[in-house]
Amino acid sequence: MNDERRSALLRAIQYHDVRLLRSLDRSLFREEEIILQDESNGAQLPLLAMAIQEACTTRFRRKHVNPEMDTFLNILVGHCHLDVNRPFEIHGRPAHPSVILSELYKPHKCLPWHGSVMQPMDRNCLICTDPLSWAFYLFLQDKTDFGSNSVNCIVTLLHLGANVHSPFFLQISHGSMDPKGDSEWNARSGHSFLHLGLESGNYVLLEHLFRAKAHFNWAQDRGSLAKCLVSVFDDTRITEPDLDMSYIFENLELKFRDDYFDPQDLQVLRSADPRNGNSAFHYLALYEDFQGNSSYIDFLSEILVNPSAPNHKGLTPLELLESTGTIETMQKKQFREELRRAIEKWSHRAMTSMVTWEGLEQRKVPLEIQRQIVSRIPSTVLFPESLSKAQSINARIQAARASRRAEELASRQNHVNMEQ
C-alpha cells in the first residue's frame, strides 16, 4: 500500500469515514499487514489496533456513530478482512487517546479544534496483545469521562466474535517511561475478562459480559471476587462504591440462582486470594464499608465459602476482625453476629453432609445416585471437591471415631491399673 492510500486509510479510521473506507479496494488488505503511525508520537500500530484505539477516542467533527452494533469498527473488520482474535504487536508506546478534544472542552460549547496529546516517544517499547485485550486495556487505562466509547468498542468486538473465554493478554516489554505501571499491567495477563469487568464496576460492560457467557479462568482468578471488591472500593472515579457493589452482588446472585456459573466458576469465587490467603470473608472483616451488605454474606455462604478458614497468617475472618483495632460500631457488631451465624451454618451443613455421605458410601450407592439424593436433602451440600472425595470424608470420620475408641480404651486401662 502506497503512502497516499495509507494516509487515506488513516483519515478514514480517525473520522469513521465509511465512504472513504469503501473507496479503497478490498484486495489491498489481503496482500500485507497494514501498519499505521500514531500521529501523537509516531508509535507503529497494526490496522486493527489503530482502529480500536480510535474507536475509544472522542474527536471533534467526527460523524455520529450508530450506538447499535452497526458501528464503523464493525464495517472496518468486514471490509478489511480483519481477524478479531489474532494477536498483534505494537512498536513504541502510543498515546491514549491519540487525539481528544481540547482540555477546555465543555459539553455545552464544543470548540472547533483538537487538543493533541503529545507524548515523548518510547521507541523500544513493545506491546504484545490481542484485539479484545487491547480494548480492555484502553478502557481500564482511560481516566477521562469518555469511557463509554471504550465500552461500546468492547461490546462491538464481542458481537464480532472476539473470544471472551480466553484470558486477558497484554505484555509490555522494553518500556522505559513507566516500568512500575508496565509491570502491574503484565501481572494482569491471565485474568479473565469477567474479572476485569467486575473490577471496573461498570454496569453496562458487566451485563454484556454476562450475555456473552463470560466465565472466570481458573489459572489466575483465584480470589477474584475479593480482589474485585477491593478494586471497586478503592476506585476514586466511583462516587458511591456501595451502590456499585450492591449491583454487582445482585447480578452475581441472580446468575448463581439461574445456574449460570459452572463448578469451576464457583470454585474460583470461593477460593482464597493466593497472595495472602484471604477469603472474601477476610476482606469483609478488613473493610468496614463492605460489612453492611448482608446479602453478600448470604451469597458467600450459598457458594460454600468457608467463614472459618485461616489466611496465610493463621487468622480466621473473625480473628482478623478483632485484630483490626477499629472503633466498635453497630455495623461492626452486626457483622460479627452475622459472621458467627455463617460459621454455625457452615458447621451444621458440613456435619450433615459428612454423615449423609458416610451412609451413602456404606450402602455402596453409585456416585450419580448419591448426587441426586444429596441435592434433595435440606442442609446437605455437594462439597467443592469431586464426589470421589466422599471416601476421604468417610475415612476422616472413621479415623476420628477410632481415635476416640483408642482414648476410651487407654482411659479404661489406666483406671484398671490404678485399682490394681
C-alpha positions as CSV (number, residue, x, y, z in Angstrom):
1,M,0.0,0.0,0.0
2,N,1.5,3.3,-1.1
3,D,1.7,6.4,1.2
4,E,-1.3,8.1,-0.4
5,R,-3.6,5.2,0.2
6,R,-2.2,4.7,3.7
7,S,-2.9,8.3,4.5
8,A,-6.4,8.0,3.2
9,L,-6.9,4.8,5.3
10,L,-5.7,6.6,8.4
11,R,-8.0,9.5,7.9
12,A,-11.0,7.1,7.3
13,I,-10.2,5.4,10.6
14,Q,-9.8,8.7,12.5
15,Y,-13.1,10.1,11.3
16,H,-15.1,6.9,10.8
17,D,-15.5,7.8,7.2
18,V,-17.3,4.8,5.7
19,R,-17.4,6.3,2.1
20,L,-13.7,6.9,2.1
21,L,-13.0,3.4,3.5
22,R,-15.1,1.6,0.9
23,S,-13.4,3.5,-1.9
24,L,-10.3,1.5,-1.1
25,D,-10.1,-1.8,-2.9
26,R,-10.6,-4.7,-0.5
27,S,-7.9,-6.6,-2.2
28,L,-5.3,-4.2,-0.7
29,F,-5.9,-5.7,2.7
30,R,-5.1,-9.2,1.6
31,E,-1.5,-8.5,0.5
32,E,0.2,-7.4,3.7
33,E,-0.3,-6.4,7.3
34,I,-1.1,-2.7,7.3
35,I,0.9,-0.7,9.8
36,L,-0.3,2.8,10.7
37,Q,1.5,5.6,12.7
38,D,0.1,7.3,15.8
39,E,0.2,10.9,14.9
40,S,0.9,11.9,18.6
41,N,4.3,10.3,18.9
42,G,5.0,8.1,16.0
43,A,4.2,4.7,17.5
44,Q,3.6,1.9,14.9
45,L,0.2,0.1,15.3
46,P,-1.4,-2.6,13.1
47,L,-4.6,-1.5,11.4
48,L,-7.0,-3.2,13.9
49,A,-5.0,-1.9,16.9
50,M,-5.3,1.7,15.5
51,A,-9.0,1.2,14.7
52,I,-9.7,0.0,18.3
53,Q,-7.8,3.0,19.7
54,E,-9.7,5.4,17.5
55,A,-13.0,3.7,18.5
56,C,-12.1,4.6,22.1
57,T,-11.3,8.2,21.1
58,T,-13.6,11.3,21.1
59,R,-12.8,13.6,18.1
60,F,-14.4,16.9,17.1
61,R,-16.4,16.8,13.9
62,R,-16.5,13.0,13.8
63,K,-19.7,11.8,12.3
64,H,-22.3,10.4,14.7
65,V,-21.7,6.7,15.3
66,N,-24.7,4.5,15.5
67,P,-24.9,3.1,19.1
68,E,-26.1,-0.2,17.8
69,M,-23.8,-2.9,16.5
70,D,-23.6,-1.4,13.0
71,T,-20.6,0.7,14.0
72,F,-17.6,1.8,12.0
73,L,-15.5,-0.8,13.6
74,N,-17.9,-3.4,12.5
75,I,-17.7,-2.2,8.9
76,L,-14.0,-1.9,9.0
77,V,-13.5,-5.5,10.2
78,G,-15.6,-6.9,7.4
79,H,-14.2,-4.6,4.6
80,C,-10.6,-5.2,5.5
81,H,-10.7,-8.9,6.3
82,L,-9.5,-8.4,9.9
83,D,-9.4,-11.2,12.5
84,V,-10.7,-10.1,15.9
85,N,-8.9,-12.9,17.6
86,R,-5.4,-12.6,16.0
87,P,-2.7,-11.3,18.3
88,F,-0.6,-8.4,17.2
89,E,2.4,-6.3,18.2
90,I,2.6,-2.5,18.8
91,H,6.0,-0.9,18.4
92,G,6.5,2.2,20.5
93,R,4.1,3.4,23.2
94,P,1.1,5.0,21.6
95,A,-0.6,7.9,23.3
96,H,-4.2,7.3,24.6
97,P,-6.3,8.7,23.3
98,S,-4.3,9.8,20.2
99,V,-6.3,13.0,19.8
100,I,-9.0,14.2,22.1
101,L,-11.0,17.4,22.4
102,S,-9.2,20.4,23.9
103,E,-9.0,20.4,27.7
104,L,-11.1,23.5,27.5
105,Y,-13.9,21.4,26.0
106,K,-17.3,21.9,27.7
107,P,-20.4,19.8,26.9
108,H,-22.4,22.9,26.1
109,K,-19.8,24.6,24.0
110,C,-17.8,22.5,21.5
111,L,-14.6,24.2,20.4
112,P,-13.6,23.9,16.7
113,W,-10.1,22.5,17.3
114,H,-8.3,19.4,18.6
115,G,-6.1,19.2,21.6
116,S,-3.3,16.8,20.6
117,V,-1.9,14.7,23.3
118,M,1.8,14.8,22.6
119,Q,3.9,12.2,24.4
120,P,7.6,11.5,24.2
121,M,8.4,8.5,22.1
122,D,9.3,5.3,23.9
123,R,10.8,3.8,20.8
124,N,12.0,0.5,22.3
125,C,8.6,-0.3,23.9
126,L,6.9,-3.4,22.6
127,I,3.3,-4.3,23.4
128,C,2.1,-7.8,22.6
129,T,-1.6,-8.3,22.9
130,D,-4.8,-9.2,21.1
131,P,-7.8,-7.1,20.0
132,L,-10.1,-7.7,23.0
133,S,-7.3,-7.3,25.5
134,W,-6.2,-4.1,23.8
135,A,-9.7,-2.7,24.1
136,F,-9.9,-3.6,27.8
137,Y,-6.5,-2.0,28.3
138,L,-7.6,1.2,26.8
139,F,-10.9,1.1,28.8
140,L,-9.3,0.5,32.1
141,Q,-6.5,3.0,31.5
142,D,-8.9,5.7,30.4
143,K,-9.3,8.3,33.3
144,T,-11.4,10.7,31.3
145,D,-15.2,11.0,31.0
146,F,-15.2,9.3,27.6
147,G,-15.2,5.7,29.0
148,S,-18.5,4.9,27.2
149,N,-16.6,4.9,23.9
150,S,-14.4,2.1,25.2
151,V,-17.3,0.1,26.4
152,N,-19.1,0.4,23.0
153,C,-15.8,-0.8,21.4
154,I,-15.6,-3.9,23.6
155,V,-19.3,-4.7,23.0
156,T,-18.7,-4.4,19.2
157,L,-15.7,-6.8,19.4
158,L,-17.8,-9.3,21.4
159,H,-20.5,-9.2,18.7
160,L,-17.8,-9.6,16.0
161,G,-16.8,-12.9,17.6
162,A,-13.9,-12.0,19.9
163,N,-13.2,-14.9,22.3
164,V,-14.4,-13.8,25.7
165,H,-13.3,-17.1,27.2
166,S,-9.7,-16.6,26.5
167,P,-7.7,-14.8,29.3
168,F,-6.6,-11.2,29.2
169,F,-3.3,-11.0,27.4
170,L,-1.1,-7.9,27.4
171,Q,2.7,-7.9,27.8
172,I,4.7,-4.6,27.7
173,S,8.5,-5.0,27.4
174,H,11.5,-2.7,26.9
175,G,9.5,0.2,28.1
176,S,11.4,3.0,29.9
177,M,8.6,5.5,30.6
178,D,6.6,3.6,33.2
179,P,8.3,0.4,34.3
180,K,6.2,0.1,37.5
181,G,2.9,0.6,35.6
182,D,4.0,-1.8,32.9
183,S,4.8,-4.5,35.5
184,E,1.3,-4.1,37.0
185,W,-0.3,-4.5,33.6
186,N,1.8,-7.5,32.8
187,A,0.7,-9.1,36.1
188,R,-2.9,-8.9,34.9
189,S,-2.3,-11.2,32.0
190,G,-4.1,-14.4,32.6
191,H,-7.1,-12.9,34.4
192,S,-10.5,-13.3,32.8
193,F,-12.4,-10.5,31.1
194,L,-15.2,-11.1,33.6
195,H,-12.8,-10.5,36.4
196,L,-11.7,-7.2,34.8
197,G,-15.3,-6.2,34.1
198,L,-16.2,-6.8,37.8
199,E,-13.1,-4.8,38.8
200,S,-14.2,-1.9,36.7
201,G,-17.6,-1.7,38.4
202,N,-19.2,-0.8,35.1
203,Y,-22.8,-1.8,34.9
204,V,-23.2,-1.9,31.2
205,L,-19.9,-3.8,30.5
206,L,-20.7,-6.4,33.2
207,E,-24.2,-7.1,31.7
208,H,-22.7,-7.6,28.2
209,L,-20.1,-9.9,29.5
210,F,-22.8,-12.0,31.2
211,R,-24.8,-12.1,27.9
212,A,-21.6,-13.3,26.2
213,K,-21.4,-16.2,28.7
214,A,-18.1,-15.0,30.0
215,H,-16.5,-17.2,32.7
216,F,-13.7,-16.9,35.2
217,N,-10.4,-18.5,34.3
218,W,-9.0,-20.9,36.9
219,A,-5.3,-20.2,36.4
220,Q,-5.2,-16.6,37.5
221,D,-8.5,-15.7,39.0
222,R,-8.4,-17.3,42.4
223,G,-9.7,-14.9,45.0
224,S,-11.1,-12.8,42.1
225,L,-14.3,-11.7,43.9
226,A,-12.4,-10.5,46.9
227,K,-9.9,-8.6,44.7
228,C,-12.7,-7.1,42.6
229,L,-14.3,-5.9,45.8
230,V,-11.1,-4.0,46.9
231,S,-10.6,-2.6,43.4
232,V,-14.2,-1.2,43.2
233,F,-13.9,0.2,46.7
234,D,-10.6,1.9,46.1
235,D,-11.5,3.3,42.7
236,T,-11.8,7.1,43.2
237,R,-13.8,7.5,40.0
238,I,-16.7,5.7,41.6
239,T,-18.5,8.2,43.9
240,E,-20.8,5.6,45.5
241,P,-18.9,2.3,45.6
242,D,-21.5,0.7,47.9
243,L,-24.1,1.1,45.1
244,D,-21.8,-0.4,42.5
245,M,-21.0,-3.3,44.8
246,S,-24.7,-3.9,45.6
247,Y,-25.5,-4.0,41.9
248,I,-22.6,-6.4,41.2
249,F,-23.7,-8.7,44.0
250,E,-27.3,-8.7,42.8
251,N,-26.1,-9.8,39.3
252,L,-23.8,-12.5,40.7
253,E,-26.5,-13.9,42.9
254,L,-29.0,-13.8,40.0
255,K,-26.6,-15.7,37.8
256,F,-25.9,-18.2,40.6
257,R,-29.7,-18.8,41.0
258,D,-30.0,-19.4,37.3
259,D,-27.2,-21.9,37.3
260,Y,-25.1,-19.6,35.1
261,F,-21.8,-20.4,36.8
262,D,-20.3,-23.8,36.2
263,P,-18.4,-25.7,39.1
264,Q,-15.1,-24.1,38.1
265,D,-16.5,-20.6,38.3
266,L,-17.9,-21.3,41.7
267,Q,-14.6,-22.7,42.8
268,V,-12.8,-19.6,41.6
269,L,-15.3,-17.4,43.5
270,R,-14.9,-19.3,46.8
271,S,-11.1,-19.7,46.5
272,A,-8.8,-17.5,48.7
273,D,-6.5,-14.9,47.3
274,P,-3.2,-16.7,46.6
275,R,-1.2,-13.7,47.7
276,N,-2.2,-13.7,51.3
277,G,-4.8,-16.5,51.8
278,N,-7.6,-14.0,52.4
279,S,-11.1,-15.3,51.5
280,A,-13.9,-12.9,50.7
281,F,-14.9,-13.1,54.4
282,H,-11.5,-11.8,55.3
283,Y,-11.9,-8.8,53.0
284,L,-15.3,-8.1,54.6
285,A,-13.6,-8.0,58.0
286,L,-10.9,-5.6,56.7
287,Y,-13.2,-3.1,55.0
288,E,-16.0,-1.7,57.1
289,D,-17.8,-0.4,54.1
290,F,-18.5,-3.9,53.0
291,Q,-19.9,-5.2,56.3
292,G,-23.4,-3.8,55.9
293,N,-24.2,-5.9,52.9
294,S,-25.9,-8.9,54.4
295,S,-27.0,-10.2,51.0
296,Y,-23.3,-10.6,50.1
297,I,-22.7,-12.7,53.2
298,D,-25.6,-14.9,52.3
299,F,-24.2,-15.3,48.8
300,L,-20.8,-16.3,50.1
301,S,-22.5,-18.9,52.3
302,E,-24.5,-20.2,49.4
303,I,-21.5,-20.8,47.3
304,L,-19.8,-22.5,50.2
305,V,-17.0,-20.0,51.1
306,N,-15.6,-21.3,54.4
307,P,-16.1,-18.5,57.0
308,S,-13.6,-20.2,59.4
309,A,-10.7,-20.8,57.0
310,P,-7.5,-19.1,58.2
311,N,-5.3,-16.9,55.9
312,H,-1.6,-17.3,55.5
313,K,-1.0,-15.7,58.9
314,G,-3.3,-18.2,60.5
315,L,-6.1,-15.7,61.2
316,T,-9.7,-16.6,60.6
317,P,-12.1,-13.8,59.4
318,L,-13.5,-13.4,63.0
319,E,-9.9,-13.2,64.4
320,L,-9.0,-10.7,61.8
321,L,-12.0,-8.5,62.6
322,E,-11.0,-8.4,66.3
323,S,-7.4,-7.6,65.4
324,T,-8.1,-4.6,63.2
325,G,-8.4,-2.2,66.1
326,T,-11.2,-0.3,64.5
327,I,-13.8,1.5,66.6
328,E,-16.7,-0.6,67.8
329,T,-19.8,0.4,65.8
330,M,-23.3,-1.0,65.3
331,Q,-22.3,-2.1,61.8
332,K,-19.2,-4.0,63.1
333,K,-21.3,-5.6,65.9
334,Q,-23.9,-6.7,63.4
335,F,-21.3,-8.1,61.1
336,R,-19.7,-10.0,63.9
337,E,-23.1,-11.6,64.7
338,E,-23.8,-12.4,61.0
339,L,-20.3,-13.9,60.7
340,R,-20.9,-16.1,63.7
341,R,-24.2,-17.3,62.2
342,A,-22.4,-18.0,58.9
343,I,-19.9,-20.1,60.9
344,E,-22.7,-22.1,62.7
345,K,-24.5,-22.6,59.3
346,W,-21.3,-23.8,57.7
347,S,-20.6,-26.3,60.6
348,H,-24.1,-27.6,60.5
349,R,-24.1,-28.1,56.8
350,A,-20.6,-29.7,56.9
351,M,-21.6,-32.2,59.6
352,T,-24.9,-33.1,58.0
353,S,-23.2,-33.6,54.6
354,M,-20.5,-35.8,56.1
355,V,-23.0,-38.0,57.9
356,T,-25.1,-38.3,54.7
357,W,-22.0,-39.2,52.6
358,E,-21.0,-41.8,55.2
359,G,-24.4,-43.6,55.0
360,L,-24.4,-43.5,51.2
361,E,-20.8,-44.9,51.0
362,Q,-21.6,-47.7,53.4
363,R,-24.6,-48.7,51.2
364,K,-22.3,-48.5,48.1
365,V,-24.8,-46.2,46.3
366,P,-23.5,-45.2,42.8
367,L,-22.0,-41.7,42.7
368,E,-24.6,-40.4,40.3
369,I,-27.4,-41.5,42.6
370,Q,-25.5,-40.0,45.5
371,R,-25.6,-36.7,43.7
372,Q,-29.3,-36.9,43.2
373,I,-30.0,-37.8,46.8
374,V,-27.8,-35.1,48.3
375,S,-29.4,-32.5,46.1
376,R,-32.8,-33.3,47.6
377,I,-31.8,-33.3,51.3
378,P,-32.1,-29.9,53.0
379,S,-28.9,-28.5,54.6
380,T,-26.8,-31.1,52.7
381,V,-24.4,-29.9,50.1
382,L,-22.0,-31.1,47.4
383,F,-18.6,-30.1,48.6
384,P,-16.2,-28.2,46.2
385,E,-14.2,-31.4,45.9
386,S,-15.2,-34.1,43.4
387,L,-17.7,-36.8,44.5
388,S,-14.9,-39.3,44.7
389,K,-13.7,-37.4,47.8
390,A,-16.6,-38.7,49.7
391,Q,-14.4,-41.7,50.5
392,S,-11.8,-39.5,52.1
393,I,-14.6,-37.7,54.1
394,N,-15.7,-41.1,55.4
395,A,-12.1,-42.1,56.2
396,R,-11.7,-39.0,58.3
397,I,-14.9,-39.8,60.2
398,Q,-13.8,-43.3,60.8
399,A,-10.3,-42.1,61.9
400,A,-11.9,-39.7,64.4
401,R,-14.0,-42.5,65.8
402,A,-11.1,-44.8,66.0
403,S,-9.1,-42.2,67.9
404,R,-11.9,-41.7,70.4
405,R,-12.2,-45.5,70.9
406,A,-8.4,-45.6,71.5
407,E,-8.7,-42.8,74.1
408,E,-11.5,-44.7,75.8
409,L,-9.5,-47.9,75.9
410,A,-6.5,-46.1,77.3
411,S,-8.6,-44.4,79.9
412,R,-10.1,-47.8,81.0
413,Q,-6.7,-49.4,81.1
414,N,-5.4,-46.5,83.3
415,H,-8.4,-47.0,85.6
416,V,-7.7,-50.7,85.9
417,N,-4.0,-50.1,86.7
418,M,-4.9,-47.6,89.4
419,E,-7.3,-50.1,91.0
420,Q,-4.6,-52.8,91.0
